[in-house]
Amino acid sequence: MLTLTSRSPSPSFCDGISRRSFLRMGGLGLGGLTFSQLLRAEAQNGTLRSNKALILVYLPGGPPHQDMFDIKTDAPSEIRGEFSEIATNVPGNRICELLPRMAKMADKLVFVRSVVGAKDRHESFQCVTGRLNENLPPGGWPEIGSVISKLQGSTGAAVPPYVNLSQRMYHMPYNQGRSSFLGVGHSPFMPLGNVKDDMTLNGITLERLEDRRALLTAFDKFRRDADASGVMAGLDEFETQAFDILTSSRLLKALDVSSEPDKVRARYGKGTDKIQGDAAPRLNEQFLLARRLVEAGVRVVTLSYSFWDWHSGNFKNARQNLPDFDEALTALVEDLHDRGMENDVTVLAWGEFGRSPRINPGGGREHWPNVSCALMAGGGMHTGQAIGATDRLGGEAVDRPVHFQEIFATLYHNLGINPNTTTVRDLNGRPHYLVDGAHQPMKELIS
Amino acid sequence: MKPCLLLTVFLACPVQAQLTLHLHTGAPADKPAALHGKDATIQLVATASSPDKPACDATRTVTWKVEPPTVLAVSSTGVATPLADGTATITATTEGATATATVNVSGAGAWRAANFTHDIVPVLTKYGCNGGGCHGKSEGQNGFRLSLLGFEPGEDYEHLVNESRGRRLFPAAPENSLLLLKATGEMPHGGGARMERGTPDYLALVRWMEQGAPAGNPGDPRPVNITVLPAERLLLPESTQQLQVTAHYSDGSWRDITSAVQYESGAREMAEVSSSGLVRTAKLTGDAAVMVRFQEFVGVFRAIIPLGAPLAEFPPERNFIDKHVFAKLRTLGLPPSGVCDDATFLRRVTLDITGSLPPAAEAEAFLAETNPDKRPALVDRLLAGTGYAEYFAGKWAALLRNKRGNSPPHATYAFHAWLRDSLHRNKPYDHFVREILSASGSISSNPPAAWYRAVTKQQDQLQDAAQVFCGQRLQCAQCHHHPYEKWSQQDYYGFAAFFSTIGRKPADEPGEEAVFHQWREASANNPKTQKQVKPTPLGGAVLDLKPQDDPRRALASWLTTPDNPFFARVLVNRYWKHFLGRALVEPEDDLRVTNPATNPALLDGLALFFAENKFDLKALIRSICTSSTYQLSSLPNEHNAADRQNYSRFFPRRLPAEVLLDAVDTVTGVPTKFPGQPAGARAVALPDDSFNAGSYFLTVFGRPDNSSACECERSGESSLAQSLHLLNAKGVQEKLTSGEGRAAALAKEERPAEERLRRLFLAVHSRPPAAEEAKKAVDYLTAREGKPAAWEDIVWALMNSKEFLFNH
């Protein structure tokens, strides 16, 4: 029995379906056919759902905060660096001269200059899990995409809730897609790998696939409670998702940028597909892909952009990387605004730590976990701000230090989750809060 | 869960008349306890027990009486503090039972002379000042550097007292010194307020400064070890246990340090521990270990938290393994599942020993066999075959880093072949390890020398050797004392010295390198002390070797002595994990004091068995596979579904990558071609990792790259990509539709569909189909006139079912 009441005015969640009508559908199996039939029907009806989503840009290696959003004009020359400030369209807000496009739309951005709490470890762990890589509960801390996948599930029949666009990076800890206590069912889908070939039907028709599926259901009767580790349940979930990908090409279409108008593609710029350092390429197109995926219903998209661990040639590298970054990020934010998605989609760009004030003899900066920076946009936040300040040398946060968990609390808040009341259970059934209680969503940003 | 009869009886600490009470003071058995100095304390622990109930903690429920009360006082939490010199008797009373202890108090009028190393540094450790996240970092924090966890007190004294003209201390007014103002948060401190004013530890720091911040006399007694009381205890869920920790000194004295040590729970979801040593258990059942750390000494408390469910009949005890496992299950009140059926056992043991599915003919024969000893006979047959040797050679190749890299193929192939032959001929494990560690020459002349091809740096050699053969992860100790173990840098470099004489030169065979022992004294440089360290076995005495002695042989000799505490234990732990899914110590190569086994008696029993049987690997496997424990069903009863630690049932696990690939090949009837390998070569027999890059199947299902000595490198996770691949990969589809494949052959056969189906199920699941399954399949086939496509679909469906994908 299926009652589609998505147009009813009753109080509903972001996907536009009231929970009462949800229940009338005859129960929800995890990604069961009834739900996906519903959503397919909805898509055919043309009802546009606006999901809360997150695009997280990871800058592997730790970008130099004092050469991006926090130029230290008062510092001695061996600390200040080669770049000057330029004004932005927010009075009082000044950023690096190599980021002119961001300067022109600073009213849509938030520069957090005083991110603290980081560890001196080259890994994406803290940037995507909101936790330090220590005292891990059994299974390990989950990435924010996995948490959202667990708490909110998929929005559509054929899109996974968490997609990671990174290619496999040479330095293993940069990679995302870690296993965690949420189980394998919530790992990210990583379509820039070999899986692309498996995503279209190979040698059989859709009808035959459905026949096979029915047969599988008949044969697959092994008791699931025999497995306490969650692997079997995870496999079941993935199987369902896989079927959904094979029977509808929504995900594939989202990953194909050739259907975008040339003007839009050009706005994002190019970058380079050459892998930088031991990290990622500088592919501006990935920002466009992220937007398309979010439009298709993916909740969390993460991508890794270039390589920022410049122990030498800091300024030369900045001149190569910052303009591309400037182009890609502003195109994304502009695009979101143009499409009316700016209140639903949060954008965050950051690395695992900042860089040292003192410039070393090689013209580079060392690791500096004491303070780093973050760039945020969208999410219905109060943009047009620069939050926090560092000291004269750009070494310590002196005003409004922002712990990275506060940023995560803000992200969860923007995604519609209350970090003070929501918990996820680890492999032993013990509930965990998403961030430590002391850290709240940043009051400056949320209403 | 139904309320359990046994559990309700356990609900409170025993209250019957037969109750006996013991009072622990930490003093050695025949001596009275001693409180020396005004700041001394003793954490008393009262234990109540009765004949039919286990011992439980009564420290907070007894009433304390001191006679005479002027000598010392005891708080409600059982902490005794001195008041005046003399001797007193403490009496603890509860429910009619009493226990007494005598305590001598001396020097109560004065504070003990503080010794920086033994009194002040532990305070810094306890409050986290010198942890790896703060001042204990190699670069310190904000200009103040301490050694990690206080392992270098001499340096700490320098930094704290003398550095920067002594600005951190203010002896004239200690409470205004930078050290204390920051520690209490009265001055802005990045680490926040760590301690409170007026607490005993705060006052200890004050007094130390008042005494002139002494370093202490070099002749002061040093701690030589610590003891934790109780060492282990059965603790009900949601109950508490007070710990007591005593330090023993070089002059024979001892002191209670319960409040001075660091506590850390190894399983916080099962038990938490406070900074005063009170352990509190949660609701979960199983084993929880609490680590206790005092300077370089570590101790452990094991909490065993029972479930208390009613115990029905146990399966028969077939050997010592069952004895130990079932004893633990009885202690926990965790009833095991029953023994599995023949089809399950056949498939399970064939997969675990050979990495292959049993052929349909064998399944047919095994199920029909009436001999009551057929299961042990099957185990013997499997161990005698080459499948076992190939499968386990792959396991050891991963551990021993048989990674192709830039080497020519014969380097890794020769090593793999040697591994395989050694296993097939059942070479005793001690010979096996000795041949690897002391290998000299080129790979062509002496294949085990290939280990040195892969592991070239001294630090990798010693770390791998320690991890693989001793189950000790020494890595941390390279730069400082190991934070969780007793290994110091001296131990690390003493072990490194075993690998300090390795030379390499061109071998007689063209293009090859020979490893050899250089004739010189073996020693390694300890960068901390800048002194050379001679080869020292872990926890043993320094060896005096002559230049012509190959220290690697000496290492192998030490490893393979029957009473070596590491060698046998780590091996049996690994093999236990291979067959039962979870090691007795997890991770399987991290056998720390602070990481105890969930069933120490079983681990010891297995190690003893192994050593007594001259390190016979096949005998070990045989005893595991013929035990009832291994043969338990994976289907849970109403109590043991959540068990993942105690082997009350078999824990299903997904087939590893190469086993799964072989299984798919077997079921579809089309083997995968691996470049350079003979036709029909199994994936589990692949000699090295070079085939991973060319096989998306192996990569996506997580076959390791042989890059590390940890078996955890193998990714056992599932993913959407894997599901997509199994459901839809072109390669898999080609196997299904191949004219040479099983589906095509089945379609051609003349026999009735039911018979063909039976054969298919025996090949895939090692069991005949259930009536329902047969009917569905026959209907499906009839509707499609038995065409090959229909058979393909059936094979596809069977291949994607969980029963196929898992070893259960």
Contacts between the chains, C-beta under 8 A, distances in Angstrom:
chain1	res1	chain2	res2	distance
A	119	B	133	7.0
A	120	B	137	7.8
A	134	B	133	7.9
A	135	B	268	7.9
A	137	B	268	7.5
A	137	B	269	6.8
A	138	B	267	7.9
A	138	B	269	6.9
A	160	B	720	6.2
A	179	B	715	7.9
A	179	B	717	5.0
A	184	B	717	4.9
A	184	B	718	4.2
A	184	B	719	6.3
A	187	B	717	6.9
A	187	B	719	5.4
A	187	B	720	7.4
A	189	B	720	5.0
A	189	B	721	7.5
A	190	B	721	7.1
A	193	B	721	6.9
A	194	B	696	4.8
A	194	B	699	7.5
A	194	B	700	7.0
A	194	B	721	7.6
A	195	B	700	7.5
A	195	B	720	7.5
A	195	B	721	4.2
A	195	B	724	5.8
A	195	B	725	7.4
A	197	B	729	7.6
A	197	B	730	6.6
A	198	B	721	7.2
A	198	B	724	4.1
A	198	B	725	5.2
A	198	B	727	7.9
A	198	B	728	5.2
A	198	B	729	5.4
A	198	B	730	8.0
A	199	B	724	6.4
A	199	B	728	8.0
A	201	B	728	6.5
A	202	B	728	5.5
A	202	B	729	6.8
A	202	B	730	4.4
A	202	B	733	5.0
A	203	B	730	7.1
A	203	B	733	4.7
A	203	B	734	7.8
A	203	B	737	7.0
A	204	B	733	7.0
A	208	B	789	7.7
A	208	B	793	7.3
A	211	B	793	6.2
A	212	B	793	5.0
A	212	B	796	5.5
A	212	B	797	6.0
A	215	B	776	7.3
A	215	B	777	7.9
A	215	B	780	6.2
A	215	B	793	5.8
A	215	B	794	6.6
A	215	B	796	7.8
A	215	B	797	4.0
A	216	B	796	7.9
A	216	B	797	4.4
A	216	B	800	5.5
A	216	B	801	6.5
A	218	B	772	7.9
A	218	B	773	7.1
A	218	B	776	4.6
A	218	B	797	7.6
A	219	B	773	6.1
A	219	B	776	7.6
A	219	B	797	5.1
A	219	B	798	6.0
A	219	B	801	5.0
A	220	B	797	7.8
A	220	B	800	7.4
A	220	B	801	4.1
A	220	B	802	5.9
A	220	B	803	7.3
A	221	B	803	7.9
A	222	B	801	6.9
A	222	B	802	4.6
A	222	B	803	4.3
A	222	B	806	7.4
A	222	B	808	7.1
A	223	B	635	5.8
A	224	B	802	7.7
A	225	B	635	7.9
A	225	B	636	5.8
A	225	B	641	5.4
A	226	B	634	4.5
A	226	B	635	5.3
A	226	B	636	6.4
A	226	B	649	7.8
A	226	B	652	5.5
A	226	B	808	6.3
A	227	B	634	7.8
A	227	B	651	7.7
A	227	B	652	5.1
A	227	B	806	7.5
A	228	B	636	7.9
A	228	B	641	6.2
A	228	B	642	5.7
A	228	B	643	7.0
A	228	B	644	5.2
A	228	B	651	7.3
A	229	B	644	6.7
A	229	B	651	7.1
A	229	B	653	7.8
A	231	B	653	7.4
A	231	B	654	5.7
A	231	B	716	7.4
A	231	B	717	7.8
A	231	B	718	5.9
A	232	B	652	7.1
A	232	B	802	5.6
A	232	B	806	6.8
A	234	B	718	5.1
A	235	B	654	7.5
A	235	B	718	4.8
A	235	B	723	6.8
A	235	B	802	6.5
A	235	B	805	6.8
A	236	B	802	7.6
A	238	B	718	6.0
A	238	B	719	6.5
A	238	B	720	4.8
A	238	B	722	7.0
A	238	B	723	4.0
A	239	B	723	4.9
A	239	B	727	7.1
A	239	B	800	7.2
A	241	B	720	5.4
A	241	B	723	7.1
A	242	B	720	6.1
A	242	B	723	4.0
A	242	B	724	4.5
A	242	B	727	5.2
A	242	B	728	7.3
A	243	B	727	7.0
A	245	B	720	7.8
A	245	B	724	6.6
A	246	B	724	7.5
A	246	B	727	6.8
A	246	B	728	5.8
A	426	B	269	6.6
A	428	B	269	4.4
A	428	B	270	7.3
A	428	B	284	5.6
A	429	B	269	7.9
A	429	B	284	7.4
A	429	B	642	7.7
A	430	B	269	4.1
A	430	B	282	7.5
A	430	B	284	7.8
